[in-house]
C-alpha cells in the first residue's frame, strides 16, 4: 500500500511541477510551495496583451518531456514554424544580412555530439574541422540555446549537442500556442486532479519540519541559500532579454541570427499570432553579455541587429521591455566537465534537487524535466511511497516510467 508520508516540493516551475506530478502519480501525498502568486517559474507567460515569456522559449519535439506531456494530455496545441517563414531566416555576418549561413557551418552542424570531445573547447575542435571562420559562426549560432557570451570557450561536446539539435531538419523547435504558460496551466490542473496540494505566495526561507523527503526545485542560488550549502554552484549565462512589439510589416524577417557575435531575434507571432494584438507582431531576443559588461551594451547590440533587419522599427514600436538575466538560463559546461559534474540531485538525508543547473542530461527545459523525474523517483524510494502509478493517459498509451536511469542517459 502507498505510504501516507508527504513529499514536499519547494518551487512550482517546470521542474517542481514535473516532480510533483510524478510523485503523485505513484501514490504519494505531495505538497508544493510556490513563492509567487502563480506557479510557472521562468515558464510563466504574461497575461497580455503581449504574451511574453522570460526570454525566447521553445519546446524541442525530440526531447523526453514532449512524449511525457503528450501522454498525459498536457502538451496541448503546438505551433511549428510555417514553411513560408523559413525563407525569412536571416544571418548577420560580416556586418550584413544574408539568406544563408556559411556552408562550412552546416557541415560542422551535421556532426553528432559524440564526435566532439569533452576536454577540448569548442573553438579549438571546430577550427580543426571547419576552419576559424566557420568555428566562430557556429559558436555564435549555438548561443541561441546557451545564453553565453563566449560559446567557443565551452566544452566542445556541450556546444555541439546544442548546435546539432538547433540546426536539425525538420526543426525540433515547437511553440505552445498562447505561450508556455498554457502548458503550465495544464500541468497545474493535472497536479490538482492528482491531489497535489499547491500553496502559492508561500516563500520558504528554511526547510519545513519534515515528515518525508523534500525536493528543492528552485534556482541554484536559491537552493544554496535554503540548504546553506556553498557547494551548490555551477556556471550559467548572463544575457539581455528584449521583448518588442511592432506594427506588422509583411516584409519583416522571421529570425535574425547574429554570426558576428552571440545574439538572436525571433518574431514569435510568425508561428502564433495570438501572442500580440491584431496588426502587431511580437519579437523576442537575447544578447549575451560578458561578466561586468553593462546592460546597455546588450541593448546596443540588440538595436544594431534591429537596424539591420527591421530598419524602421523605431517608428513602428508599440511596446518594449528589457531585462538582464544572470544565472537564470541553465547550466553551461566548461572543457573537462559534463552534466554529471554538476550539483548532484541526491543531497542526502532525503533532500533532492531539481532544476536546469543540476546533474541531468538534456537541452534547455529538458534538464529541468529530467531532474524533476529523477528527484521524484529518488524521493519515492526514500519514503517507501512508490505504489501503482496513476495516470490520465489513454489506455492504449504505454505505462509511464517511474523514473530515468541517469547512469545510462
C-alpha positions as semicolon CSV with decimal commas, in nm:
position;residue;x (nm);y (nm);z (nm)
1;X;0,000;0,000;0,000
2;X;0,130;0,351;-0,072
3;X;0,280;0,536;0,224
4;X;0,086;0,830;0,368
5;X;0,406;1,024;0,418
6;X;0,424;1,357;0,237
7;X;0,675;1,456;-0,026
8;X;0,736;1,830;-0,014
9;X;0,828;2,020;-0,331
10;X;0,970;2,372;-0,299
11;X;0,932;2,561;-0,626
12;X;0,646;2,547;-0,875
13;X;0,828;2,588;-1,204
14;X;0,857;2,327;-1,476
15;X;1,092;2,108;-1,267
16;X;0,883;2,131;-0,950
17;X;0,554;2,056;-1,126
18;X;0,712;1,761;-1,308
19;X;0,840;1,623;-0,978
20;X;0,506;1,678;-0,801
21;X;0,307;1,505;-1,077
22;X;0,550;1,213;-1,091
23;X;0,532;1,159;-0,716
24;X;0,153;1,195;-0,700
25;X;0,102;0,950;-0,987
26;X;0,290;0,693;-0,780
27;X;0,061;0,730;-0,480
28;X;0,244;0,982;-0,262
29;X;0,085;1,276;-0,087
30;X;0,251;1,587;-0,227
31;X;0,260;1,946;-0,105
32;X;0,411;2,208;-0,335
33;X;0,516;2,555;-0,218
34;X;0,546;2,836;-0,473
35;X;0,679;3,179;-0,374
36;X;0,483;3,369;-0,640
37;X;0,110;3,415;-0,682
38;X;0,100;3,152;-0,955
39;X;0,321;2,855;-1,044
40;X;0,538;2,850;-1,352
41;X;0,876;2,997;-1,268
42;X;1,055;3,109;-1,581
43;X;0,789;2,930;-1,788
44;X;0,517;3,176;-1,684
45;X;0,358;3,372;-1,966
46;X;0,247;3,733;-1,922
47;X;-0,127;3,785;-1,925
48;X;-0,130;4,014;-2,225
49;X;-0,190;4,190;-2,448
50;X;0,167;4,079;-2,523
51;X;0,207;3,720;-2,413
52;X;0,576;3,705;-2,338
53;X;0,787;3,453;-2,153
54;X;1,110;3,523;-1,967
55;X;1,313;3,525;-2,286
56;X;1,268;3,319;-2,603
57;X;1,109;2,981;-2,528
58;X;1,069;2,672;-2,746
59;X;0,992;2,307;-2,681
60;X;1,205;2,052;-2,868
61;X;0,985;1,779;-3,011
62;X;1,254;1,508;-2,984
63;X;1,310;1,574;-2,616
64;X;1,191;1,346;-2,334
65;X;0,937;1,593;-2,198
66;X;0,743;1,604;-2,527
67;X;0,627;1,240;-2,502
68;X;0,563;1,271;-2,127
69;X;0,342;1,577;-2,170
70;X;0,162;1,430;-2,470
71;X;0,087;1,104;-2,289
72;X;-0,090;1,294;-2,013
73;X;-0,281;1,527;-2,243
74;X;-0,072;1,822;-2,121
75;X;0,105;1,915;-2,442
76;X;-0,190;2,096;-2,597
77;X;-0,193;2,276;-2,933
78;X;0,160;2,330;-3,065
79;X;0,281;2,560;-3,342
80;X;0,558;2,467;-3,582
81;X;0,747;2,717;-3,793
82;X;0,539;2,789;-4,108
83;X;0,720;2,689;-4,425
84;X;0,687;3,038;-4,571
85;X;0,879;3,179;-4,275
86;X;1,183;2,960;-4,344
87;X;1,259;3,187;-4,639
88;X;1,270;3,483;-4,398
89;X;1,554;3,344;-4,185
90;X;1,845;3,589;-4,194
91;X;2,208;3,556;-4,083
92;X;2,406;3,862;-3,980
93;X;2,770;3,809;-4,075
94;X;3,038;4,039;-4,200
95;X;2,821;4,331;-4,095
96;X;2,541;4,247;-4,343
97;X;2,227;4,034;-4,355
98;X;2,249;3,719;-4,564
99;X;2,000;3,450;-4,656
100;X;2,230;3,154;-4,593
101;X;2,491;3,066;-4,332
102;X;2,844;2,956;-4,428
103;X;2,839;2,610;-4,588
104;X;3,116;2,501;-4,351
105;X;2,889;2,580;-4,055
106;X;2,620;2,346;-4,190
107;X;2,876;2,070;-4,248
108;X;3,002;2,114;-3,893
109;X;2,648;2,107;-3,752
110;X;2,585;1,766;-3,909
111;X;2,849;1,607;-3,687
112;X;2,693;1,421;-3,395
113;X;2,774;1,540;-3,043
114;X;2,960;1,215;-2,976
115;X;3,224;1,322;-3,229
116;X;3,313;1,627;-3,021
117;X;3,550;1,586;-2,724
118;X;3,454;1,681;-2,371
119;X;3,803;1,801;-2,277
120;X;3,853;2,048;-2,562
121;X;3,691;2,387;-2,603
122;X;3,454;2,418;-2,899
123;X;3,660;2,676;-3,090
124;X;3,972;2,461;-3,092
125;X;3,787;2,148;-3,201
126;X;3,566;2,319;-3,460
127;X;3,856;2,513;-3,609
128;X;4,044;2,189;-3,673
129;X;3,745;2,052;-3,868
130;X;3,595;2,358;-4,038
131;X;3,837;2,649;-4,011
132;X;3,831;2,954;-3,780
133;X;3,554;3,148;-3,958
134;X;3,307;2,858;-3,953
135;X;3,401;2,772;-3,594
136;X;3,331;3,128;-3,481
137;X;3,000;3,146;-3,673
138;X;2,889;2,805;-3,539
139;X;2,969;2,903;-3,180
140;X;2,769;3,223;-3,214
141;X;2,475;3,045;-3,377
142;X;2,468;2,785;-3,096
143;X;2,428;3,067;-2,844
144;X;2,053;3,053;-2,912
145;X;2,050;2,751;-2,678
146;X;2,333;2,866;-2,449
147;X;2,273;3,231;-2,346
148;X;2,651;3,264;-2,303
149;X;2,878;3,543;-2,425
150;X;3,164;3,313;-2,536
151;X;3,024;2,977;-2,653
152;X;3,353;2,886;-2,817
153;X;3,522;2,863;-2,477
154;X;3,282;2,593;-2,353
155;X;3,319;2,217;-2,384
156;X;3,307;2,105;-2,748
157;X;3,070;1,819;-2,664
158;X;2,834;2,053;-2,479
159;X;2,818;2,314;-2,758
160;X;2,799;2,060;-3,040
161;X;2,494;1,891;-2,889
162;X;2,311;2,223;-2,895
163;X;2,436;2,319;-3,241
164;X;2,339;1,980;-3,383
165;X;1,986;1,996;-3,244
166;X;1,928;2,366;-3,315
167;X;2,005;2,308;-3,684
168;X;1,811;1,980;-3,722
169;X;1,572;1,940;-4,016
170;X;1,283;1,937;-3,983
171;X;1,327;2,182;-3,693
172;X;1,286;2,041;-3,343
173;X;1,162;2,371;-3,201
174;X;0,786;2,394;-3,149
175;X;0,585;2,652;-2,960
176;X;0,286;2,606;-2,727
177;X;0,003;2,819;-2,864
178;X;-0,064;3,101;-2,622
179;X;0,281;3,072;-2,467
180;X;0,450;2,832;-2,226
181;X;0,206;2,939;-1,956
182;X;-0,063;2,731;-2,129
183;X;0,144;2,416;-2,067
184;X;0,199;2,523;-1,707
185;X;-0,174;2,577;-1,654
186;X;-0,246;2,225;-1,779
187;X;0,024;2,082;-1,553
188;X;-0,119;2,267;-1,252
189;X;-0,471;2,138;-1,323
190;X;-0,336;1,783;-1,363
191;X;-0,148;1,812;-1,034
192;X;-0,465;1,929;-0,857
193;X;-0,660;1,637;-1,001
194;X;-0,395;1,401;-0,863
195;X;-0,439;1,550;-0,516
196;X;-0,128;1,770;-0,505
197;X;-0,169;2,047;-0,250
198;X;-0,036;2,369;-0,406
199;X;0,042;2,663;-0,176
200;X;0,108;2,986;-0,366
201;X;0,259;3,310;-0,229
202;X;0,441;3,078;0,010
203;X;0,808;3,170;0,018
204;X;1,015;2,909;0,200
205;X;1,322;3,054;0,374
206;X;1,405;2,746;0,581
207;X;1,338;2,377;0,539
208;X;0,998;2,290;0,687
209;X;0,952;2,036;0,963
210;X;0,984;1,721;0,761
211;X;0,760;1,418;0,759
212;X;0,918;1,292;0,438
213;X;1,154;1,383;0,156
214;X;1,196;1,738;0,024
215;X;1,255;1,826;-0,341
216;X;1,410;2,170;-0,385
217;X;1,314;2,281;-0,737
218;X;1,434;2,640;-0,727
219;X;1,720;2,824;-0,890
220;X;2,060;2,702;-0,776
221;X;2,123;3,034;-0,599
222;X;1,800;2,997;-0,400
223;X;1,878;2,631;-0,323
224;X;2,224;2,728;-0,196
225;X;2,072;2,979;0,046
226;X;1,792;2,749;0,155
227;X;2,016;2,448;0,218
228;X;2,309;2,658;0,344
229;X;2,535;2,463;0,112
230;X;2,811;2,673;-0,051
231;X;2,896;2,382;-0,283
232;X;2,576;2,440;-0,483
233;X;2,730;2,644;-0,761
234;X;2,766;2,599;-1,138
235;X;2,833;2,849;-1,418
236;X;2,543;2,987;-1,617
237;X;2,491;3,258;-1,876
238;X;2,427;3,629;-1,849
239;X;2,213;3,785;-2,118
240;X;1,993;4,081;-2,201
241;X;1,635;3,981;-2,281
242;X;1,437;4,202;-2,517
243;X;1,062;4,197;-2,588
244;X;0,941;4,427;-2,863
245;X;0,602;4,480;-3,026
246;X;0,593;4,633;-3,373
247;X;0,316;4,724;-3,613
248;X;0,310;4,450;-3,873
249;X;0,506;4,477;-4,195
250;X;0,482;4,184;-4,431
251;X;0,849;4,202;-4,534
252;X;0,990;4,163;-4,184
253;X;1,232;3,871;-4,132
254;X;1,135;3,577;-3,915
255;X;1,470;3,530;-3,738
256;X;1,791;3,729;-3,736
257;X;2,080;3,520;-3,604
258;X;2,399;3,717;-3,542
259;X;2,703;3,515;-3,651
260;X;2,943;3,802;-3,579
261;X;2,864;3,792;-3,205
262;X;2,616;3,588;-2,999
263;X;2,270;3,737;-3,048
264;X;1,924;3,627;-3,159
265;X;1,597;3,797;-3,263
266;X;1,282;3,599;-3,341
267;X;0,934;3,708;-3,447
268;X;0,722;3,476;-3,232
269;X;0,392;3,585;-3,382
270;X;0,505;3,421;-3,707
271;X;0,400;3,086;-3,562
272;X;0,144;3,209;-3,308
273;X;-0,038;3,535;-3,393
274;X;-0,232;3,519;-3,063
275;X;0,075;3,646;-2,873
276;X;0,006;4,008;-2,975
277;X;-0,298;4,219;-3,073
278;X;-0,415;4,214;-3,433
279;X;-0,196;4,423;-3,659
280;X;0,108;4,385;-3,433
281;X;0,387;4,133;-3,405
282;X;0,595;4,027;-3,107
283;X;0,973;3,997;-3,125
284;X;1,177;3,831;-2,854
285;X;1,554;3,822;-2,842
286;X;1,854;3,758;-2,623
287;X;2,200;3,914;-2,633
288;X;2,463;3,757;-2,408
289;X;2,699;3,973;-2,204
290;X;3,040;3,902;-2,054
291;X;3,070;3,940;-1,674
292;X;3,074;4,302;-1,560
293;X;2,965;4,433;-1,902
294;X;2,676;4,678;-1,854
295;X;2,323;4,603;-1,965
296;X;2,349;4,900;-2,202
297;X;2,599;4,705;-2,415
298;X;2,346;4,429;-2,469
299;X;2,074;4,680;-2,557
300;X;2,308;4,847;-2,807
301;X;2,377;4,508;-2,968
302;X;2,003;4,442;-2,992
303;X;1,940;4,777;-3,157
304;X;2,217;4,721;-3,412
305;X;2,058;4,391;-3,509
306;X;1,716;4,558;-3,527
307;X;1,856;4,830;-3,750
308;X;1,988;4,562;-3,986
309;X;1,672;4,351;-4,000
310;X;1,391;4,598;-3,923
311;X;1,515;4,938;-4,050
312;X;1,204;5,135;-3,944
313;X;1,149;4,951;-3,615
314;X;1,162;5,266;-3,402
315;X;0,867;5,426;-3,583
316;X;0,664;5,103;-3,559
317;X;0,731;5,019;-3,193
318;X;0,416;4,996;-2,978
319;X;0,563;4,831;-2,668
320;X;0,905;4,740;-2,534
321;X;1,052;4,559;-2,234
322;X;1,412;4,484;-2,135
323;X;1,564;4,267;-1,863
324;X;1,901;4,127;-1,762
325;X;1,905;3,754;-1,682
326;X;2,201;3,641;-1,473
327;X;2,226;3,277;-1,368
328;X;1,870;3,211;-1,486
329;X;1,938;3,047;-1,821
330;X;2,059;2,698;-1,733
331;X;2,399;2,539;-1,684
332;X;2,697;2,569;-1,915
333;X;2,975;2,309;-1,912
334;X;3,337;2,416;-1,947
335;X;3,600;2,189;-2,102
336;X;3,659;1,878;-1,896
337;X;3,309;1,876;-1,745
338;X;2,971;1,727;-1,836
339;X;2,626;1,731;-1,683
340;X;2,742;1,454;-1,447
341;X;2,977;1,700;-1,276
342;X;2,704;1,948;-1,185
343;X;2,548;1,952;-0,834
344;X;2,403;1,608;-0,762
345;X;2,028;1,560;-0,742
346;X;2,056;1,345;-0,428
347;X;2,186;1,567;-0,147
348;X;2,146;1,301;0,122
349;X;1,909;1,279;0,419
350;X;1,602;1,278;0,195
351;X;1,677;1,610;0,019
352;X;1,682;1,626;-0,361
353;X;1,749;1,897;-0,619
354;X;1,567;1,964;-0,945
355;X;1,619;2,242;-1,197
356;X;1,816;2,342;-1,504
357;X;2,161;2,360;-1,339
358;X;2,182;2,018;-1,177
359;X;2,323;1,679;-1,277
360;X;2,079;1,576;-1,551
361;X;2,115;1,548;-1,929
362;X;1,928;1,737;-2,197
363;X;1,898;2,069;-2,376
364;X;1,717;2,375;-2,238
365;X;1,400;2,271;-2,046
366;X;1,489;1,902;-2,081
367;X;1,736;1,936;-1,791
368;X;1,464;2,067;-1,558
369;X;1,225;1,793;-1,671
370;X;1,473;1,506;-1,638
371;X;1,593;1,621;-1,296
372;X;1,232;1,656;-1,178
373;X;1,158;1,297;-1,277
374;X;1,476;1,167;-1,112
375;X;1,427;1,371;-0,792
376;X;1,071;1,239;-0,754
377;X;1,181;0,880;-0,819
378;X;1,455;0,901;-0,554
379;X;1,216;1,069;-0,308
380;X;0,960;0,792;-0,360
381;X;1,222;0,527;-0,292
382;X;1,339;0,709;0,019
383;X;0,988;0,740;0,162
384;X;0,861;0,400;0,057
385;X;0,572;0,578;-0,113
386;X;0,608;0,419;-0,455
387;X;0,283;0,247;-0,535
388;X;0,088;0,175;-0,854
389;X;0,130;0,469;-1,088
390;X;-0,182;0,673;-1,162
391;X;-0,219;0,848;-1,493
392;X;-0,481;1,004;-1,712
393;X;-0,312;0,873;-2,026
394;X;-0,531;0,674;-2,269
395;X;-0,544;0,300;-2,211
396;X;-0,353;0,243;-2,535
397;X;-0,060;0,457;-2,422
398;X;0,247;0,292;-2,266
399;X;0,266;0,296;-1,888
400;X;0,460;0,594;-1,755
401;X;0,814;0,521;-1,644
402;X;0,868;0,561;-1,269
403;X;1,191;0,741;-1,343
404;X;1,500;0,769;-1,559
405;X;1,827;0,585;-1,515
406;X;2,066;0,877;-1,537
407;X;2,367;0,646;-1,534
408;X;2,273;0,537;-1,885
409;X;2,102;0,852;-2,017
